[in-house]
Amino acid sequence: MTVWVFLCGATTLFIMMLSKGDKVMHAKRYLALWWGLLFLIIGLISSLAAEAQQPVVDVPANATVDYEGHGWECKRGYRRSGKTCRVVDLPANATLDYDGHAWECKQGYRRSGKTCRAVDLPANAILDYTGHAWECARGYRPSGKTCGAVDLPANAILDYTGRAWECEQGYKRVGDVCEKMTVASQSAQYAPSAVQASRVTPPQHNHSKGEIQQIQEHLKKAGFDPGPMDGIFGPETIKALHLYLLQDEGCHPAAIKGIKENG
């Protein structure tokens, strides 16, 4: 509204300045001058009235106008208390939190009421990721308020958590000990299940009889008996091929030997 009034006044004055001629034209110029001045005065009054209507933010000490410009917020290190800003009382071993209007304990301390107390680290313990509590170091496990060593039996190693154990490769857990796996047990572990065996199916159309014979010869040279060299994917050839694939996948040699001997 104010801008429109100013534009009207300025346009009227501009027209007046361009006007020339006789007394009639002089009268029109004076009339245009009068209307131009009137519009300018109205625009000025409207602008002042609009500014007067805007509320004045009463900012207390240690505060600033907020991001919207219609209120206020306390500076960092102060907290709001009614219509004032009070200093954040920092206890010993505390710092301002992320927004600066409250406090939190430093690393290695925990909140206890209105104070910060040191985290009591038992032997073989470290601060956890928060810095306000503890956890046992690798190779130890929590036992009440202490950390007890993880008892590793022979042929055992720490697991991924570092607070328990698992048997080394080639050993299996039996109670609280690790026993060496026999060839038979390894064979049972690595032997294909019925579902896995069913997936090793002979190709129906991709190989000729001569090509299958070449595969059988290759299996035999590699130490896997494919049965008769008849160019047919029979049960013995399928078994030999499966063992050959297990070897390529890194299967334990003792396990492959057990499968070959025990079927």
TIMI-827353 format. One record per residue: residue number from 1; residue in three letters; x, y, z of N, C-alpha, C in turn. Coordinates in Angstrom, 1 decimal. Layout:
# residues N
MIRO     i    aa     n.xx     n.yy     n.zz    ca.xx    ca.yy    ca.zz     c.xx     c.yy     c.zz
MIRO   NUM   ALA        X        Y        Z        X        Y        Z        X        Y        Z
...
# end
This chain:
# residues 263
MIRO     i    aa     n.xx     n.yy     n.zz    ca.xx    ca.yy    ca.zz     c.xx     c.yy     c.zz
MIRO     1   MET      0.8     -1.2      0.0      0.0      0.0      0.0      0.9      1.2      0.0
MIRO     2   THR      1.9      1.3      0.9      2.7      2.5      1.0      3.5      2.7     -0.3
MIRO     3   VAL      4.0      1.6     -0.9      4.8      1.7     -2.1      3.9      2.2     -3.3
MIRO     4   TRP      2.6      1.8     -3.3      1.7      2.3     -4.3      1.4      3.7     -4.2
MIRO     5   VAL      1.3      4.2     -3.0      1.0      5.7     -2.8      2.2      6.5     -3.2
MIRO     6   PHE      3.4      6.0     -2.9      4.6      6.8     -3.3      4.7      6.8     -4.8
MIRO     7   LEU      4.4      5.7     -5.5      4.5      5.7     -6.9      3.5      6.6     -7.6
MIRO     8   CYS      2.3      6.7     -7.0      1.3      7.6     -7.5      1.8      9.1     -7.4
MIRO     9   GLY      2.3      9.4     -6.2      2.8     10.8     -6.0      4.0     11.1     -6.9
MIRO    10   ALA      4.9     10.2     -7.1      6.1     10.5     -8.0      5.6     10.6     -9.4
MIRO    11   THR      4.7      9.8     -9.9      4.1      9.9    -11.2      3.5     11.2    -11.5
MIRO    12   THR      2.7     11.7    -10.5      2.0     13.0    -10.6      2.9     14.1    -10.7
MIRO    13   LEU      4.0     14.1     -9.9      5.0     15.2    -10.0      5.7     15.2    -11.3
MIRO    14   PHE      6.0     14.0    -11.8      6.6     13.9    -13.1      5.8     14.5    -14.2
MIRO    15   ILE      4.5     14.2    -14.2      3.6     14.7    -15.3      3.5     16.2    -15.1
MIRO    16   MET      3.5     16.8    -13.9      3.5     18.2    -13.7      4.7     18.9    -14.3
MIRO    17   MET      5.8     18.3    -14.1      7.1     18.9    -14.7      7.1     18.9    -16.2
MIRO    18   LEU      6.4     18.0    -16.8      6.4     17.9    -18.3      5.3     18.9    -18.9
MIRO    19   SER      4.4     19.4    -18.1      3.3     20.2    -18.6      3.8     21.6    -18.9
MIRO    20   LYS      3.3     22.1    -20.1      3.7     23.5    -20.5      2.4     24.1    -21.2
MIRO    21   GLY      2.4     25.4    -21.3      1.3     26.1    -22.0      0.7     27.3    -21.3
MIRO    22   ASP     -0.6     27.6    -21.5     -1.2     28.8    -21.0     -1.6     28.6    -19.6
MIRO    23   LYS     -2.5     29.6    -19.2     -3.0     29.6    -17.8     -3.7     28.3    -17.4
MIRO    24   VAL     -4.4     27.8    -18.3     -5.1     26.5    -18.0     -4.1     25.4    -17.7
MIRO    25   MET     -3.1     25.4    -18.5     -2.0     24.4    -18.2     -1.3     24.7    -16.9
MIRO    26   HIS     -1.1     26.0    -16.6     -0.5     26.3    -15.3     -1.4     25.8    -14.2
MIRO    27   ALA     -2.7     26.0    -14.3     -3.6     25.5    -13.3     -3.5     24.0    -13.1
MIRO    28   LYS     -3.4     23.3    -14.2     -3.3     21.9    -14.2     -2.0     21.4    -13.5
MIRO    29   ARG     -0.9     22.2    -13.7      0.3     21.9    -13.1      0.3     22.1    -11.6
MIRO    30   TYR     -0.4     23.2    -11.2     -0.5     23.4     -9.7     -1.4     22.3     -9.1
MIRO    31   LEU     -2.4     21.9     -9.8     -3.3     20.8     -9.3     -2.5     19.5     -9.2
MIRO    32   ALA     -1.7     19.2    -10.2     -0.9     18.0    -10.2      0.1     18.1     -9.0
MIRO    33   LEU      0.7     19.3     -8.8      1.6     19.4     -7.7      1.0     19.2     -6.4
MIRO    34   TRP     -0.2     19.7     -6.2     -1.0     19.5     -5.0     -1.2     18.0     -4.7
MIRO    35   TRP     -1.7     17.3     -5.8     -2.0     15.9     -5.6     -0.7     15.0     -5.4
MIRO    36   GLY      0.3     15.4     -6.0      1.6     14.7     -5.8      2.1     14.8     -4.4
MIRO    37   LEU      2.0     16.0     -3.9      2.5     16.3     -2.5      1.5     15.5     -1.5
MIRO    38   LEU      0.3     15.5     -1.8     -0.7     14.8     -1.0     -0.4     13.3     -0.9
MIRO    39   PHE     -0.1     12.7     -2.1      0.2     11.3     -2.1      1.5     11.0     -1.3
MIRO    40   LEU      2.5     11.8     -1.5      3.7     11.6     -0.8      3.5     11.7      0.7
MIRO    41   ILE      2.7     12.6      1.2      2.5     12.8      2.6      1.7     11.5      3.2
MIRO    42   ILE      0.7     11.1      2.4      0.0      9.9      2.8      0.9      8.7      2.9
MIRO    43   GLY      1.8      8.6      1.9      2.7      7.4      1.9      3.6      7.5      3.1
MIRO    44   LEU      4.1      8.7      3.4      5.0      8.8      4.6      4.3      8.4      5.9
MIRO    45   ILE      3.1      8.9      6.0      2.3      8.6      7.2      2.0      7.1      7.3
MIRO    46   SER      1.7      6.5      6.2      1.4      5.0      6.2      2.6      4.2      6.6
MIRO    47   SER      3.8      4.7      6.1      5.1      4.0      6.4      5.4      4.1      7.9
MIRO    48   LEU      5.2      5.3      8.5      5.5      5.4      9.9      4.5      4.6     10.7
MIRO    49   ALA      3.2      4.6     10.3      2.2      3.8     11.0      2.5      2.3     11.0
MIRO    50   ALA      3.0      1.8      9.9      3.3      0.4      9.8      4.5      0.0     10.7
MIRO    51   GLU      5.5      0.9     10.8      6.6      0.7     11.7      6.2      0.7     13.1
MIRO    52   ALA      5.3      1.6     13.4      4.8      1.8     14.8      4.0      0.5     15.2
MIRO    53   GLN      3.4     -0.2     14.3      2.6     -1.3     14.6      3.4     -2.6     14.9
MIRO    54   GLN      4.7     -2.6     14.5      5.5     -3.7     14.7      5.9     -3.8     16.2
MIRO    55   PRO      5.7     -5.0     16.8      6.0     -5.1     18.3      7.5     -5.0     18.5
MIRO    56   VAL      7.9     -4.3     19.5      9.3     -4.2     19.9      9.7     -5.4     20.8
MIRO    57   VAL     10.7     -6.1     20.5     11.1     -7.3     21.3     11.9     -6.7     22.5
MIRO    58   ASP     11.5     -7.1     23.6     12.2     -6.6     24.9     13.2     -7.7     25.2
MIRO    59   VAL     14.4     -7.4     24.8     15.5     -8.4     25.0     16.2     -8.2     26.4
MIRO    60   PRO     16.2     -9.2     27.3     16.8     -9.0     28.6     18.3     -9.1     28.4
MIRO    61   ALA     19.0     -8.9     29.5     20.5     -9.0     29.5     20.9    -10.4     29.2
MIRO    62   ASN     22.0    -10.6     28.5     22.6    -11.9     28.1     21.7    -12.7     27.2
MIRO    63   ALA     20.9    -11.9     26.4     20.0    -12.6     25.4     20.2    -11.9     24.1
MIRO    64   THR     19.7    -12.5     23.0     19.7    -12.0     21.7     18.4    -12.3     21.0
MIRO    65   VAL     18.0    -11.5     20.0     16.8    -11.7     19.2     16.9    -13.1     18.5
MIRO    66   ASP     15.9    -13.9     18.6     15.9    -15.2     18.0     15.9    -15.1     16.4
MIRO    67   TYR     16.1    -16.3     15.8     16.2    -16.3     14.3     15.0    -15.8     13.6
MIRO    68   GLU     13.8    -15.9     14.2     12.6    -15.4     13.6     12.4    -13.9     13.7
MIRO    69   GLY     13.1    -13.3     14.7     13.0    -11.9     14.9     11.9    -11.4     15.8
MIRO    70   HIS     11.1    -12.4     16.3      9.9    -12.0     17.1     10.0    -12.4     18.5
MIRO    71   GLY     11.1    -12.9     18.9     11.3    -13.3     20.3     12.8    -13.2     20.7
MIRO    72   TRP     13.2    -13.8     21.8     14.6    -13.8     22.2     15.0    -15.1     22.8
MIRO    73   GLU     16.3    -15.3     22.8     16.9    -16.5     23.4     18.2    -16.2     24.1
MIRO    74   CYS     18.5    -17.0     25.1     19.6    -16.7     25.9     20.9    -17.0     25.1
MIRO    75   LYS     22.0    -16.3     25.5     23.3    -16.6     24.9     23.8    -17.9     25.4
MIRO    76   ARG     24.8    -18.4     24.7     25.5    -19.6     25.1     26.1    -19.4     26.5
MIRO    77   GLY     25.8    -20.4     27.4     26.3    -20.3     28.8     25.3    -19.7     29.7
MIRO    78   TYR     24.1    -19.4     29.2     23.0    -18.9     30.0     21.8    -19.7     29.7
MIRO    79   ARG     20.9    -19.8     30.7     19.6    -20.5     30.6     18.5    -19.6     30.9
MIRO    80   ARG     17.3    -19.9     30.2     16.1    -19.1     30.4     15.5    -19.4     31.8
MIRO    81   SER     15.2    -18.3     32.5     14.5    -18.4     33.8     13.5    -17.3     33.8
MIRO    82   GLY     12.2    -17.6     33.4     11.2    -16.6     33.4     11.4    -15.7     32.2
MIRO    83   LYS     11.6    -14.4     32.6     11.9    -13.3     31.6     13.3    -12.9     31.6
MIRO    84   THR     14.2    -13.7     32.3     15.6    -13.4     32.4     16.5    -14.5     31.9
MIRO    85   CYS     17.8    -14.2     31.8     18.7    -15.3     31.4     19.7    -15.4     32.6
MIRO    86   ARG     19.8    -16.6     33.1     20.7    -16.8     34.3     21.9    -17.7     33.8
MIRO    87   VAL     23.1    -17.5     34.5     24.3    -18.2     34.1     24.1    -19.7     34.4
MIRO    88   VAL     24.5    -20.6     33.5     24.5    -22.0     33.7     25.6    -22.4     34.8
MIRO    89   ASP     25.1    -22.9     35.9     26.1    -23.3     37.0     26.8    -24.6     36.6
MIRO    90   LEU     28.0    -24.5     36.3     28.8    -25.7     35.9     29.5    -26.3     37.1
MIRO    91   PRO     29.1    -27.5     37.5     29.8    -28.2     38.6     31.2    -28.6     38.1
MIRO    92   ALA     32.0    -29.0     39.0     33.4    -29.4     38.7     33.3    -30.6     37.7
MIRO    93   ASN     34.2    -30.6     36.8     34.4    -31.6     35.8     33.2    -31.7     34.8
MIRO    94   ALA     32.6    -30.6     34.5     31.4    -30.5     33.6     31.7    -29.5     32.6
MIRO    95   THR     31.0    -29.6     31.4     31.1    -28.7     30.3     29.7    -28.4     29.8
MIRO    96   LEU     29.6    -27.3     29.0     28.3    -27.0     28.4     27.9    -28.1     27.4
MIRO    97   ASP     26.6    -28.4     27.3     26.2    -29.4     26.3     26.2    -28.7     24.9
MIRO    98   TYR     25.7    -29.5     23.9     25.7    -29.1     22.5     25.0    -27.8     22.3
MIRO    99   ASP     23.9    -27.5     23.0     23.2    -26.2     22.7     23.6    -25.1     23.6
MIRO   100   GLY     24.4    -25.3     24.6     25.0    -24.3     25.4     24.1    -23.7     26.5
MIRO   101   HIS     23.0    -24.4     26.8     22.1    -23.9     27.8     21.9    -24.9     29.0
MIRO   102   ALA     22.7    -25.9     28.9     22.7    -26.9     30.0     24.1    -27.5     30.1
MIRO   103   TRP     24.3    -28.4     31.0     25.7    -29.0     31.2     25.7    -30.5     31.1
MIRO   104   GLU     26.9    -31.0     30.9     27.1    -32.5     30.9     28.4    -32.8     31.4
MIRO   105   CYS     28.6    -34.0     32.0     29.9    -34.3     32.6     30.9    -34.6     31.5
MIRO   106   LYS     32.2    -34.3     31.8     33.3    -34.6     30.9     33.5    -36.1     30.8
MIRO   107   GLN     34.3    -36.5     29.8     34.6    -37.9     29.6     35.4    -38.4     30.9
MIRO   108   GLY     34.9    -39.6     31.4     35.6    -40.2     32.6     34.8    -39.8     33.8
MIRO   109   TYR     33.7    -39.1     33.6     32.8    -38.7     34.8     31.4    -39.0     34.5
MIRO   110   ARG     30.6    -39.3     35.5     29.2    -39.6     35.3     28.4    -38.6     36.2
MIRO   111   ARG     27.1    -38.4     35.8     26.3    -37.4     36.5     25.7    -38.1     37.7
MIRO   112   SER     25.8    -37.4     38.8     25.2    -37.8     40.1     24.5    -36.7     40.7
MIRO   113   GLY     23.2    -36.5     40.5     22.5    -35.4     41.0     23.0    -34.1     40.3
MIRO   114   LYS     23.5    -33.1     41.0     24.0    -31.9     40.5     25.5    -31.9     40.4
MIRO   115   THR     26.1    -33.0     40.5     27.6    -33.1     40.4     28.1    -34.1     39.4
MIRO   116   CYS     29.3    -34.1     39.1     30.0    -35.1     38.3     31.0    -35.9     39.1
MIRO   117   ARG     30.8    -37.2     39.1     31.7    -38.1     39.8     32.5    -38.9     38.9
MIRO   118   ALA     33.7    -39.2     39.3     34.6    -40.0     38.4     34.1    -41.4     38.3
MIRO   119   VAL     34.2    -41.9     37.0     33.8    -43.3     36.8     34.8    -44.2     37.4
MIRO   120   ASP     34.4    -45.1     38.3     35.3    -46.0     39.0     35.6    -47.2     38.0
MIRO   121   LEU     36.8    -47.2     37.5     37.2    -48.2     36.5     37.9    -49.4     37.3
MIRO   122   PRO     37.2    -50.6     37.3     37.9    -51.7     37.9     39.1    -52.1     37.1
MIRO   123   ALA     39.9    -53.0     37.6     41.1    -53.5     36.9     40.6    -54.2     35.6
MIRO   124   ASN     41.4    -53.9     34.6     41.2    -54.5     33.2     39.9    -54.0     32.6
MIRO   125   ALA     39.5    -52.7     32.9     38.3    -52.1     32.3     38.7    -50.8     31.6
MIRO   126   ILE     37.9    -50.4     30.7     38.1    -49.2     29.9     36.8    -48.4     29.8
MIRO   127   LEU     36.9    -47.1     29.5     35.7    -46.3     29.3     34.9    -46.8     28.1
MIRO   128   ASP     33.6    -46.8     28.1     32.8    -47.3     26.9     32.7    -46.1     26.0
MIRO   129   TYR     31.9    -46.3     24.9     31.9    -45.3     23.8     31.3    -43.9     24.3
MIRO   130   THR     30.5    -44.0     25.4     29.9    -42.7     25.9     30.9    -41.9     26.7
MIRO   131   GLY     31.8    -42.6     27.3     32.8    -41.9     28.2     32.2    -41.7     29.6
MIRO   132   HIS     31.0    -42.2     29.9     30.4    -42.0     31.2     30.2    -43.4     31.9
MIRO   133   ALA     30.7    -44.5     31.4     30.5    -45.8     32.0     31.7    -46.6     31.6
MIRO   134   TRP     31.8    -47.9     32.0     33.0    -48.7     31.7     32.5    -50.0     31.1
MIRO   135   GLU     33.5    -50.6     30.4     33.3    -52.0     29.9     34.7    -52.7     30.0
MIRO   136   CYS     34.6    -54.0     30.0     35.8    -54.8     30.2     36.7    -54.8     28.9
MIRO   137   ALA     38.0    -54.8     29.1     38.9    -54.8     28.0     38.8    -56.2     27.3
MIRO   138   ARG     39.4    -56.3     26.1     39.3    -57.5     25.3     40.1    -58.6     26.1
MIRO   139   GLY     39.5    -59.8     26.2     40.1    -60.9     27.0     39.5    -61.0     28.4
MIRO   140   TYR     38.6    -60.0     28.7     38.0    -60.1     30.0     36.5    -59.9     29.9
MIRO   141   ARG     35.8    -60.4     30.9     34.3    -60.4     30.8     33.8    -59.8     32.2
MIRO   142   PRO     32.7    -59.1     32.1     32.1    -58.5     33.3     31.7    -59.6     34.3
MIRO   143   SER     32.0    -59.3     35.6     31.6    -60.2     36.7     31.2    -59.4     37.8
MIRO   144   GLY     29.9    -58.9     37.9     29.5    -58.0     38.9     30.1    -56.6     38.6
MIRO   145   LYS     30.9    -56.1     39.6     31.6    -54.8     39.4     33.0    -55.0     39.1
MIRO   146   THR     33.4    -56.1     38.6     34.8    -56.4     38.2     34.9    -57.0     36.9
MIRO   147   CYS     36.1    -57.2     36.4     36.3    -57.8     35.1     37.2    -59.1     35.3
MIRO   148   GLY     36.7    -60.2     35.0     37.4    -61.5     35.2     38.0    -61.9     33.8
MIRO   149   ALA     39.1    -62.5     33.9     39.8    -63.0     32.7     39.0    -64.1     32.0
MIRO   150   VAL     38.9    -64.1     30.7     38.2    -65.2     30.0     39.2    -66.4     30.0
MIRO   151   ASP     38.7    -67.5     30.6     39.5    -68.7     30.7     39.5    -69.4     29.3
MIRO   152   LEU     40.7    -69.4     28.7     40.8    -70.0     27.3     41.3    -71.5     27.5
MIRO   153   PRO     40.5    -72.5     27.1     41.0    -73.8     27.2     42.0    -74.0     26.0
MIRO   154   ALA     42.7    -75.2     26.0     43.6    -75.5     25.0     43.0    -75.5     23.6
MIRO   155   ASN     43.6    -74.9     22.6     43.2    -74.9     21.3     41.9    -74.0     21.1
MIRO   156   ALA     41.8    -73.0     21.9     40.7    -72.0     21.8     41.2    -70.6     21.6
MIRO   157   ILE     40.4    -69.8     21.0     40.8    -68.4     20.8     39.6    -67.5     21.2
MIRO   158   LEU     39.8    -66.2     21.4     38.8    -65.3     21.7     37.8    -65.1     20.5
MIRO   159   ASP     36.6    -65.0     20.8     35.6    -64.8     19.7     35.6    -63.3     19.3
MIRO   160   TYR     34.7    -62.9     18.4     34.7    -61.5     17.8     34.4    -60.5     18.9
MIRO   161   THR     33.7    -60.9     20.0     33.4    -59.9     21.0     34.6    -59.7     22.0
MIRO   162   GLY     35.5    -60.6     22.1     36.6    -60.5     23.0     36.3    -60.9     24.4
MIRO   163   ARG     35.1    -61.3     24.6     34.6    -61.7     26.0     34.2    -63.1     26.1
MIRO   164   ALA     34.4    -63.9     25.1     34.1    -65.3     25.1     35.1    -66.0     24.2
MIRO   165   TRP     35.0    -67.4     24.1     35.9    -68.1     23.3     35.3    -69.0     22.4
MIRO   166   GLU     36.0    -69.5     21.4     35.6    -70.5     20.4     36.8    -71.3     20.0
MIRO   167   CYS     36.5    -72.5     19.6     37.6    -73.4     19.2     38.3    -73.0     17.9
MIRO   168   GLU     39.6    -73.4     17.8     40.3    -73.1     16.6     39.8    -74.1     15.5
MIRO   169   GLN     40.2    -73.8     14.3     39.8    -74.6     13.2     40.4    -76.0     13.3
MIRO   170   GLY     39.5    -77.0     13.1     39.9    -78.4     13.3     39.6    -78.9     14.6
MIRO   171   TYR     39.0    -78.1     15.5     38.5    -78.5     16.8     37.1    -78.1     17.0
MIRO   172   LYS     36.4    -78.9     17.8     35.0    -78.6     18.1     34.8    -78.5     19.6
MIRO   173   ARG     33.8    -77.7     20.0     33.5    -77.5     21.5     32.8    -78.6     22.0
MIRO   174   VAL     33.3    -79.2     23.1     32.6    -80.2     23.9     32.7    -79.8     25.4
MIRO   175   GLY     31.6    -79.2     25.8     31.5    -78.7     27.1     32.4    -77.4     27.2
MIRO   176   ASP     33.4    -77.5     28.1     34.3    -76.4     28.3     35.7    -76.6     27.7
MIRO   177   VAL     35.8    -77.6     26.8     37.1    -77.9     26.2     36.9    -78.0     24.7
MIRO   178   CYS     38.0    -78.0     24.0     38.0    -78.1     22.5     38.7    -79.4     22.2
MIRO   179   GLU     37.9    -80.3     21.5     38.4    -81.6     21.1     38.7    -81.6     19.6
MIRO   180   LYS     39.8    -82.3     19.3     40.2    -82.4     17.9     39.2    -83.2     17.1
MIRO   181   MET     38.9    -82.7     15.9     37.9    -83.4     15.1     38.6    -84.5     14.4
MIRO   182   THR     37.9    -85.7     14.3     38.4    -86.8     13.6     38.1    -86.7     12.1
MIRO   183   VAL     38.8    -87.5     11.3     38.5    -87.5      9.8     37.0    -87.7      9.6
MIRO   184   ALA     36.4    -88.7     10.4     35.0    -89.0     10.2     34.1    -87.8     10.5
MIRO   185   SER     34.4    -87.1     11.6     33.6    -86.0     12.0     33.7    -84.8     11.0
MIRO   186   GLN     35.0    -84.6     10.5     35.2    -83.6      9.5     34.4    -84.0      8.2
MIRO   187   SER     34.4    -85.2      7.9     33.7    -85.7      6.7     32.2    -85.4      6.8
MIRO   188   ALA     31.7    -85.7      8.0     30.3    -85.4      8.3     30.0    -84.0      8.2
MIRO   189   GLN     31.0    -83.1      8.7     30.7    -81.7      8.7     30.7    -81.1      7.2
MIRO   190   TYR     31.6    -81.6      6.4     31.7    -81.1      5.1     31.0    -81.9      4.0
MIRO   191   ALA     30.4    -83.0      4.4     29.7    -83.8      3.4     28.5    -83.1      3.0
MIRO   192   PRO     28.1    -83.2      1.7     27.0    -82.5      1.2     25.7    -83.1      1.7
MIRO   193   SER     24.8    -82.2      2.0     23.4    -82.7      2.5     22.7    -83.2      1.3
MIRO   194   ALA     21.5    -83.8      1.6     20.7    -84.3      0.5     20.3    -83.2     -0.5
MIRO   195   VAL     20.0    -82.0      0.1     19.6    -80.9     -0.8     20.8    -80.5     -1.6
MIRO   196   GLN     22.0    -80.3     -1.0     23.1    -79.9     -1.8     23.5    -80.9     -2.9
MIRO   197   ALA     23.4    -82.2     -2.5     23.7    -83.3     -3.5     22.7    -83.2     -4.7
MIRO   198   SER     21.5    -82.9     -4.4     20.5    -82.8     -5.4     20.7    -81.7     -6.4
MIRO   199   ARG     21.5    -80.7     -5.9     21.8    -79.6     -6.8     22.8    -79.9     -7.9
MIRO   200   VAL     23.6    -80.9     -7.6     24.7    -81.3     -8.5     24.0    -82.3     -9.5
MIRO   201   THR     23.4    -81.8    -10.5     22.7    -82.6    -11.5     23.5    -82.6    -12.8
MIRO   202   PRO     23.5    -83.7    -13.5     24.2    -83.7    -14.8     23.6    -82.8    -15.8
MIRO   203   PRO     24.4    -82.2    -16.7     23.8    -81.4    -17.7     23.1    -82.3    -18.8
MIRO   204   GLN     22.0    -81.8    -19.3     21.2    -82.6    -20.2     21.5    -82.4    -21.6
MIRO   205   HIS     21.9    -81.2    -22.0     22.1    -80.9    -23.4     23.4    -80.2    -23.7
MIRO   206   ASN     24.2    -79.8    -22.7     25.3    -79.0    -23.0     26.6    -79.7    -23.4
MIRO   207   HIS     26.7    -81.1    -23.1     27.9    -81.8    -23.4     27.6    -83.1    -24.2
MIRO   208   SER     28.5    -83.4    -25.1     28.4    -84.6    -25.8     29.0    -85.7    -25.0
MIRO   209   LYS     28.8    -87.0    -25.4     29.3    -88.1    -24.8     30.9    -88.0    -24.7
MIRO   210   GLY     31.5    -87.6    -25.8     32.9    -87.5    -25.8     33.4    -86.4    -24.8
MIRO   211   GLU     32.7    -85.3    -24.7     33.1    -84.3    -23.7     33.0    -84.8    -22.3
MIRO   212   ILE     31.9    -85.6    -22.0     31.8    -86.1    -20.7     32.9    -87.1    -20.4
MIRO   213   GLN     33.3    -87.9    -21.4     34.4    -88.8    -21.2     35.7    -88.0    -20.8
MIRO   214   GLN     35.9    -86.8    -21.5     37.1    -86.0    -21.2     37.0    -85.5    -19.7
MIRO   215   ILE     35.8    -85.1    -19.3     35.6    -84.7    -17.9     35.9    -85.8    -16.9
MIRO   216   GLN     35.5    -87.1    -17.3     35.8    -88.2    -16.4     37.3    -88.5    -16.4
MIRO   217   GLU     38.0    -88.4    -17.5     39.4    -88.6    -17.5     40.1    -87.5    -16.6
MIRO   218   HIS     39.6    -86.3    -16.7     40.2    -85.2    -15.9     40.0    -85.5    -14.4
MIRO   219   LEU     38.8    -85.9    -14.0     38.5    -86.2    -12.6     39.4    -87.3    -12.1
MIRO   220   LYS     39.6    -88.3    -13.0     40.4    -89.5    -12.6     41.9    -89.1    -12.4
MIRO   221   LYS     42.4    -88.2    -13.3     43.8    -87.7    -13.1     43.9    -86.9    -11.8
MIRO   222   ALA     42.8    -86.2    -11.5     42.9    -85.3    -10.3     42.7    -86.1     -9.0
MIRO   223   GLY     42.5    -87.5     -9.1     42.4    -88.3     -7.9     41.0    -88.6     -7.5
MIRO   224   PHE     40.0    -88.3     -8.3     38.6    -88.5     -8.0     38.0    -89.5     -9.0
MIRO   225   ASP     37.6    -90.7     -8.5     37.2    -91.8     -9.3     35.8    -91.6     -9.8
MIRO   226   PRO     35.7    -91.4    -11.2     34.3    -91.1    -11.8     33.6    -92.4    -12.2
MIRO   227   GLY     34.2    -93.6    -11.9     33.5    -94.8    -12.3     33.9    -95.2    -13.7
MIRO   228   PRO     33.0    -95.9    -14.4     33.3    -96.3    -15.8     33.5    -95.1    -16.7
MIRO   229   MET     34.4    -95.2    -17.6     34.6    -94.1    -18.6     33.7    -94.2    -19.7
MIRO   230   ASP     32.4    -94.1    -19.4     31.4    -94.4    -20.4     30.7    -93.1    -21.0
MIRO   231   GLY     31.2    -91.9    -20.6     30.6    -90.7    -21.2     29.2    -90.4    -20.7
MIRO   232   ILE     28.8    -91.0    -19.5     27.5    -90.8    -18.9     27.7    -90.2    -17.5
MIRO   233   PHE     26.8    -89.2    -17.2     26.9    -88.6    -15.9     26.1    -89.5    -14.9
MIRO   234   GLY     26.8    -90.6    -14.5     26.2    -91.5    -13.5     26.4    -91.1    -12.1
MIRO   235   PRO     25.9    -91.8    -11.1     26.1    -91.4     -9.7     27.6    -91.2     -9.3
MIRO   236   GLU     28.5    -92.1     -9.8     29.9    -92.1     -9.4     30.5    -90.8    -10.0
MIRO   237   THR     30.2    -90.5    -11.2     30.7    -89.3    -11.8     30.3    -88.0    -11.1
MIRO   238   ILE     29.0    -88.0    -10.7     28.4    -86.9    -10.0     29.1    -86.7     -8.7
MIRO   239   LYS     29.4    -87.8     -8.0     30.0    -87.7     -6.7     31.5    -87.2     -6.9
MIRO   240   ALA     32.2    -87.7     -7.9     33.6    -87.3     -8.1     33.6    -85.8     -8.5
MIRO   241   LEU     32.6    -85.4     -9.3     32.6    -83.9     -9.7     32.3    -83.1     -8.4
MIRO   242   HIS     31.4    -83.5     -7.6     31.1    -82.8     -6.4     32.4    -82.6     -5.5
MIRO   243   LEU     33.1    -83.7     -5.3     34.3    -83.6     -4.5     35.3    -82.7     -5.1
MIRO   244   TYR     35.4    -82.7     -6.4     36.4    -81.9     -7.1     36.0    -80.4     -6.9
MIRO   245   LEU     34.7    -80.1     -6.9     34.3    -78.7     -6.7     34.5    -78.3     -5.2
MIRO   246   LEU     34.3    -79.2     -4.3     34.6    -78.9     -2.9     36.1    -78.5     -2.7
MIRO   247   GLN     37.0    -79.2     -3.4     38.4    -78.9     -3.4     38.7    -77.5     -3.9
MIRO   248   ASP     38.0    -77.2     -5.0     38.2    -75.8     -5.6     37.7    -74.7     -4.6
MIRO   249   GLU     36.7    -75.0     -3.8     36.2    -74.1     -2.9     37.0    -74.0     -1.6
MIRO   250   GLY     38.0    -74.8     -1.5     38.9    -74.7     -0.3     38.5    -75.6      0.8
MIRO   251   CYS     37.8    -76.7      0.5     37.4    -77.6      1.6     38.6    -78.3      2.1
MIRO   252   HIS     38.6    -78.6      3.4     39.7    -79.2      4.1     40.1    -80.5      3.4
MIRO   253   PRO     41.4    -80.8      3.1     41.8    -82.0      2.4     41.4    -83.3      3.2
MIRO   254   ALA     41.5    -83.2      4.5     41.1    -84.4      5.3     39.6    -84.7      5.2
MIRO   255   ALA     38.8    -83.7      5.0     37.4    -83.9      4.9     37.1    -84.5      3.6
MIRO   256   ILE     37.8    -84.1      2.5     37.6    -84.6      1.2     38.0    -86.1      1.2
MIRO   257   LYS     39.1    -86.4      1.9     39.6    -87.8      1.9     38.6    -88.6      2.7
MIRO   258   GLY     38.0    -88.1      3.7     37.0    -88.9      4.5     35.8    -89.2      3.6
MIRO   259   ILE     35.3    -88.2      2.8     34.2    -88.4      2.0     34.4    -89.4      0.9
MIRO   260   LYS     35.7    -89.4      0.3     36.0    -90.4     -0.7     36.0    -91.8     -0.1
MIRO   261   GLU     36.5    -91.9      1.1     36.7    -93.2      1.7     35.3    -93.7      2.3
MIRO   262   ASN     34.5    -92.8      2.8     33.3    -93.2      3.5     32.0    -93.1      2.6
MIRO   263   GLY     32.2    -92.5      1.5     31.1    -92.3      0.6     30.2    -91.2      1.0
# end
